[in-house]
Amino acid sequence: MIVEPVTVEGEFITVSLIVWRRFRRPMPGLVEQTYDMNPGLGELGAFLPVGATFDMPVPVPREPAILDPIRLW
Protein backbone atom coordinates (compact mmCIF):
# COMPACT_ATOMS: atom_id res chain seq x y z
CA MET A 1 0.00 0.00 0.00
CA ILE A 2 1.25 3.46 -0.90
CA VAL A 3 1.05 6.36 1.57
CA GLU A 4 0.26 9.88 0.40
CA PRO A 5 0.82 12.98 2.59
CA VAL A 6 -2.18 15.30 2.83
CA THR A 7 -2.39 18.89 4.09
CA VAL A 8 -5.77 20.44 4.88
CA GLU A 9 -6.08 23.65 2.87
CA GLY A 10 -9.61 24.80 3.65
CA GLU A 11 -12.22 25.08 6.37
CA PHE A 12 -14.95 22.53 7.12
CA ILE A 13 -12.93 19.67 5.60
CA THR A 14 -13.37 16.11 6.88
CA VAL A 15 -11.31 12.99 6.23
CA SER A 16 -14.18 11.44 4.29
CA LEU A 17 -14.42 14.54 2.08
CA ILE A 18 -10.69 14.35 1.33
CA VAL A 19 -11.05 10.66 0.40
CA TRP A 20 -14.01 11.46 -1.88
CA ARG A 21 -12.17 14.33 -3.59
CA ARG A 22 -9.09 12.15 -4.13
CA PHE A 23 -10.78 9.05 -5.57
CA ARG A 24 -14.20 10.33 -6.81
CA ARG A 25 -15.84 7.06 -5.76
CA PRO A 26 -16.69 5.20 -2.55
CA MET A 27 -13.64 3.62 -0.93
CA PRO A 28 -14.95 1.31 1.80
CA GLY A 29 -12.72 1.23 4.86
CA LEU A 30 -10.25 3.88 3.70
CA VAL A 31 -11.39 6.52 6.20
CA GLU A 32 -10.96 4.02 9.03
CA GLN A 33 -7.49 3.03 7.75
CA THR A 34 -6.53 6.71 7.67
CA TYR A 35 -7.54 7.17 11.30
CA ASP A 36 -5.67 3.96 12.26
CA MET A 37 -2.47 5.14 10.55
CA ASN A 38 -2.57 8.59 12.17
CA PRO A 39 -2.95 8.44 15.95
CA GLY A 40 -4.36 11.70 17.25
CA LEU A 41 -6.14 12.59 14.02
CA GLY A 42 -9.54 11.87 15.59
CA GLU A 43 -8.75 14.22 18.45
CA LEU A 44 -8.65 17.17 16.04
CA GLY A 45 -12.42 17.01 15.67
CA ALA A 46 -14.83 16.23 12.85
CA PHE A 47 -13.66 19.24 10.83
CA LEU A 48 -9.91 19.25 10.47
CA PRO A 49 -8.07 22.51 11.18
CA VAL A 50 -6.43 24.32 8.29
CA GLY A 51 -2.80 23.27 7.98
CA ALA A 52 -3.26 19.85 9.60
CA THR A 53 -1.16 17.18 7.91
CA PHE A 54 -1.61 13.43 7.89
CA ASP A 55 -0.82 10.37 5.78
CA MET A 56 -3.55 8.75 3.68
CA PRO A 57 -3.20 5.19 2.40
CA VAL A 58 -3.66 4.74 -1.34
CA PRO A 59 -4.71 1.20 -2.27
CA VAL A 60 -2.79 -0.44 -5.07
CA PRO A 61 -5.16 -1.79 -7.74
CA ARG A 62 -5.10 -5.53 -8.16
CA GLU A 63 -4.65 -7.13 -11.53
CA PRO A 64 -7.86 -8.71 -12.81
CA ALA A 65 -7.95 -12.47 -12.63
CA ILE A 66 -7.86 -14.10 -16.04
CA LEU A 67 -10.28 -16.99 -16.15
CA ASP A 68 -10.31 -19.82 -18.65
CA PRO A 69 -13.22 -19.56 -21.08
CA ILE A 70 -16.12 -21.95 -20.61
CA ARG A 71 -16.76 -24.10 -23.70
CA LEU A 72 -20.27 -25.41 -24.17
CA TRP A 73 -19.44 -27.64 -27.11
MOCORMO-V995943 format. One record per residue. RES is the residue in one letter. PSI is psi in degrees with one decimal (NA if undefined). OMEGA is omega in whole degrees, 0 to 359 (none if undefined). Layout:
# MOCORMO-V995943
res = [RES;RES]
psi = [PSI;PSI]
omega = [OMEGA;OMEGA]
This chain:
# MOCORMO-V995943
res = [M;I;V;E;P;V;T;V;E;G;E;F;I;T;V;S;L;I;V;W;R;R;F;R;R;P;M;P;G;L;V;E;Q;T;Y;D;M;N;P;G;L;G;E;L;G;A;F;L;P;V;G;A;T;F;D;M;P;V;P;V;P;R;E;P;A;I;L;D;P;I;R;L;W]
psi = [138.1;146.1;134.5;124.6;140.3;137.8;129.4;125.0;8.4;172.0;157.4;39.5;133.3;165.5;-41.6;-34.4;-39.4;-42.0;-44.1;-43.9;-31.4;-42.4;-18.5;28.3;160.8;135.8;84.9;128.2;-7.2;-35.6;-43.2;-40.2;-36.7;-44.3;-36.1;-37.7;-22.6;84.0;136.8;-10.4;-38.2;-24.2;-11.9;-14.0;173.9;-43.0;121.4;141.5;150.3;132.5;-7.4;139.7;145.8;167.6;134.8;128.8;141.4;111.1;142.1;126.7;140.3;152.1;140.2;142.5;132.9;117.7;149.4;140.3;148.1;127.6;124.9;-25.2;NA]
omega = [180;178;183;177;182;174;180;185;180;180;178;179;176;178;181;177;178;178;180;180;182;187;179;176;179;178;185;176;184;178;180;177;179;178;179;182;186;178;181;180;179;180;179;179;181;177;184;178;179;179;178;179;177;178;178;178;177;181;177;180;178;176;180;179;178;182;175;180;177;180;180;180;none]
